[in-house]
Amino acid sequence: MMMMMANARSKKDEEPAVIAARVLQRFFKNRWKYSLRRVMRRRQTRLVLREIFFFVIFLGCFTSSAVLEVQDDDIFYYGNNVKGQLTTQEFFEEDSHVVKTFEEIRTVEEWYQWAHGPLLNTLYTSGTWAGGDEAPFPGYVFGIHKLVGGVRIGQLRVKKNDVCPDAVEFAYREGGHKCYGGAKGEFTLDDEDKRDFGDLDVPFTWNGWGEYYRSVEEDRALGEYATRRHVTAIKFPPPAFGVIMPNSGYEEAQAIVRDLAVGNYIDEQTRVVTVDFTLLNPGMMYFLVIRISAEVSHAGGVIMTYEAMTVRQYSYFDGLTWFKKLMEGIVTLFYMYYFVREVRRGRNRGMRYFMNTDAALHNINIVVFVFVCVGRLISMSLTPSEASVVVDSDIFYDFGPSASVRKISVYLNAINAFLCWFKLIRYLSYAPSMALVVGTLGRSAGEVVGFMVIFAITFYGFAAAHMMSFGALVFDYRNMTQAMLSLITSLLGDFDLDELARAQWLLGPAFFIVFVALAVFVVLNVLIAIISDAYTATNEELLQKEDVKVGAEIVEYVWDTIYGIPILGPKLKNMAKKAHIAKKKLQMEGFKTAGMKVGQGMMFVKRSISRASSGGANGNPRDSRSRSDASNGDGVESPSPRRPSPRRTGGGSPIAAGKGSPDAAKSRTTPAVREEV
């Protein structure tokens, strides 16, 4: 029993020490865990900030080399002014008794009138300068755009079919149906007619009239690069039966157009007629490659198309400054770095890494850039050699294939611009305050996909209904693609309900009203509700996270990187430390000065309050003093009482020393103090 009591006593005596040891152990353990967690979070933050920092540098270089390069209003005015001259200029009065322009061409005769009027007037006269038949600047448009070589007028011809497929065989007195080309009137190489034709003494031949930089066979050997798609979505190879007009000389060009009309250059077998030429602006170093097509459709009539491409030709770097060349080089190095990094990550993490959304977008960006570089190289290889081009000659130089490939590379680079800036949003979402948009989109992605499936089914049904009902009467609904585009624009308020009503008085308004009611008031509101719910949930989640000051963290990371530079870094760090200390000293001196002023102000306020309270308790001392002075008959001013010393002698109070009661002491000392103040 005694032993048990002793053990209990010893255990009770040791309990405070054990408790203290356990508390210390738990404190250091938790502190170690907290410190380790903080270090790991700090390290992860630094890695992310480093990636953001380098990506911002890459984005700046990419924007300087790709976006700012084409940010020039003159590029638009260059092509738009030439287009306006060719497409909005009225026909000559001698050719047409009514006012007509390029957009109103429907017949072959009107095409000849356009070629004789606006085309020749733009390229061979001073119509783009001061008017008149004589050009003050031969071979120039607007006095500054140089016509490169000659102008080619070419065409593609199809064979005449003896039997029309799928045609109803009516009885004819003479002959039968006239059908040309394929079953639906499309052009194919198997249906092409290469025979000579024309009503002139010299027929129109497949190899054409005049000089070419590349022959028809050489152009077609380029394959898809030389293929052009027209307004009817049909691809056409390079034309044949070319007629080359001169680089300058209105009379000669006018005679050629007249021969085309007299020789019946466009007949029933003609599928498409093209006018190709290239302009060069030496000041801008941009080429304007133009093709004007007249497609003779199997539906009858002529369908006009104007296509222009404003691009740089030859070496891409010849027209760039040293700064832009430097930006291009830095961007290329960045893409090489990102490519190597993605390959390593894919090797370490497996194929699942490439299925991630962020990795997929980044890899698409890299692949698109590779296609951009390949497109530039192909375009350079298709461009006529610089040494062989005689600008003011009558030789036709076809810049179309190289310009088409270069334009495709520009379009791909535009996709890259969007992906790069969208990637920046993803980086900035590391901070909770900026992650709201990305988090909302990510959270609502699944439900939005399901919504889009339902919307796509409904939308396709409406597009099919509109195309079937109004495709033969309304231009905007002539096929499924145009019907879908028209319905999408109608959701934005761009629609013509009267045209639909004229096409079909009942179905036109009915289909449109039902579509708008269902798409706007039901479907789009469901989409808004889905995104709103995701926004609310994301916002509540982000409120619980610790905010990260991305800007401050990046600045700190940059300075730490600078301080880590050998030799220079420690010196800069020492200078920054001294500057910080000096700044602190100035702040402390300012604080001291301000404190002294505040103290003086407080003392003044305290004394003023004491004076006011003393005056209220004992009366106005000045009045009593005035009365005492007035009692002196000799007119001598009585001396003011002295201020008693605040020191106490002998440890006793004035009352204990026999100086009177407290009220008497107060009445004796207060006026003196007030007078001193």
Helices and strands as residue ranges (DSSP letters): H 2-62, I 63-67, G 68-70, H 73-87, G 102-104, H 108-114, I 115-119, H 120-124, G 126-128, E 140-141, E 145-147, E 151-157, E 160-161, E 179-180, G 189-191, H 216-220, G 223-226, E 228-229, E 235-236, E 240-245, H 250-262, E 270-281, E 286-296, E 302-311, H 322-349, H 352-355, H 357-382, G 386-388, H 400-428, G 432-434, H 436-470, G 475-477, H 480-491, H 497-503, H 507-518, I 519-523, H 524-543, H 550-563, H 568-618, H 621-631, H 662-676
